[in-house]
Amino acid sequence: MKKLMPLFSCLGLFLLISCSSTDGDETPVPGPGEPGGNPIADITGNWRATSAVFDIAFAGGPEQIDAVAEGGEVLLNIQASGVFTYTVVIGENPPDIITGRLAFEGTTVLVTFDANPGVEVVFDIQSTATTLSVEGPIVFDFDADGTAENADADLDFVKL
């Protein structure tokens, strides 16, 4: 589990977005950059991960980790202003909290992190009224050996 903590310390730095969205009936609603679309409103609220899978390309071979299956809790709050809070709780460790702001530009979302304001990251997001899926590449030193590994993040959330 200690091996996962650096992952969660940085994971929030790799959240979010290029979006397509549907309502509870799976009827498409206007997406970002489309007339009538309000993409932040489509994903505003509190979310809990049901799955947080990372496919990590270690030098010794690939490894897959599902933080939720290993007992972790991953929460995401997105406010109508675009401000977000990403929280990870693992066992008895204190929560790891990452904050920032989302801004849509055309059909993509630029994420600015409070801890690193010069970083903007783009991920793919699919959503319905009650689910949110986030996928994308990240680079981070998961095993704290001084070498960054490439990974693909696949996060599935349900609305609280």
Residue pairs with C-beta under 8 A, 6 or more apart in sequence:
1 70
1 90
1 91
3 142
3 143
3 144
4 65
4 67
4 70
4 72
4 90
5 90
5 93
5 96
6 140
6 141
6 142
6 143
6 144
7 54
7 65
7 67
7 140
7 142
8 67
8 72
8 88
8 90
8 96
9 96
10 138
10 140
11 86
11 88
11 98
11 138
11 140
11 153
12 86
12 88
12 96
12 97
12 98
12 99
12 100
12 113
13 98
13 113
13 115
13 116
13 119
13 121
14 121
14 123
14 136
14 138
14 140
14 153
15 76
15 84
15 86
15 98
15 111
15 121
15 123
15 134
15 155
16 84
16 102
16 109
16 111
16 121
16 122
16 123
16 125
16 134
17 102
17 108
17 109
17 111
17 122
17 123
17 124
17 125
17 134
18 32
18 107
18 108
18 109
18 122
18 123
18 124
18 125
19 31
19 32
19 39
19 42
19 43
19 104
19 107
19 109
19 125
19 126
19 127
20 28
20 31
20 125
20 126
20 127
21 28
21 29
21 31
21 39
21 42
21 43
21 126
21 127
21 128
22 28
22 29
22 127
22 128
22 129
23 29
23 128
23 129
24 128
24 129
24 130
26 128
29 37
29 42
30 36
30 37
30 38
31 37
31 39
31 107
32 39
32 104
32 106
32 107
32 108
32 109
33 104
33 106
33 107
39 104
39 109
40 78
40 80
40 81
40 82
40 102
40 104
41 80
42 127
43 78
43 125
43 127
43 132
44 78
44 79
44 80
45 77
45 78
45 159
45 160
46 75
46 76
46 77
46 159
46 160
47 75
47 76
47 77
47 78
47 132
47 157
47 158
47 159
47 160
48 73
48 74
48 75
48 157
48 158
48 160
49 67
49 68
49 73
49 74
49 75
49 76
49 155
49 156
49 157
50 68
50 156
50 157
50 158
51 66
51 68
51 69
51 154
51 155
51 156
52 66
52 67
52 68
52 72
52 74
52 153
52 154
52 155
52 156
53 64
53 65
53 66
53 153
53 154
53 155
54 64
54 65
54 66
54 67
54 138
54 142
54 151
54 152
54 153
54 154
55 62
55 63
55 64
55 151
55 152
55 154
56 62
56 63
56 64
56 65
56 142
56 149
56 150
56 151
57 149
57 150
57 151
58 142
58 143
58 149
59 147
59 149
67 74
67 88
67 90
68 74
71 90
71 91
72 88
72 89
72 90
72 91
73 87
73 88
73 89
73 90
74 86
74 87
74 88
74 155
74 157
75 85
75 86
75 87
75 88
75 89
76 84
76 85
76 86
76 87
76 132
76 157
77 84
77 85
77 87
78 84
78 102
81 101
82 101
82 102
82 103
83 99
83 100
83 101
83 102
84 99
84 100
84 101
84 102
84 111
85 97
85 98
85 99
86 97
86 98
86 99
86 100
87 95
87 96
87 97
87 98
88 95
88 96
89 95
89 96
90 96
98 113
98 114
98 115
99 113
99 114
99 115
100 111
100 112
100 113
100 114
100 115
101 111
101 112
101 114
102 109
102 110
102 111
103 109
103 110
103 111
103 112
104 110
108 122
109 122
109 125
110 120
110 122
111 119
111 120
111 121
111 122
112 119
112 120
113 119
121 136
122 136
123 134
123 135
123 136
123 153
124 134
124 135
124 136
125 132
125 133
125 134
125 135
126 132
126 133
127 133
129 159
130 158
130 159
131 156
131 157
131 158
131 159
132 156
132 157
132 158
132 159
133 154
133 155
133 156
133 157
134 153
134 154
134 155
134 157
135 152
135 153
135 154
135 155
136 152
136 153
137 150
137 151
137 152
137 153
138 150
138 151
138 152
138 153
139 148
139 149
139 150
139 151
140 148
140 149
140 151
141 147
141 148
141 149
142 149
142 151
143 149
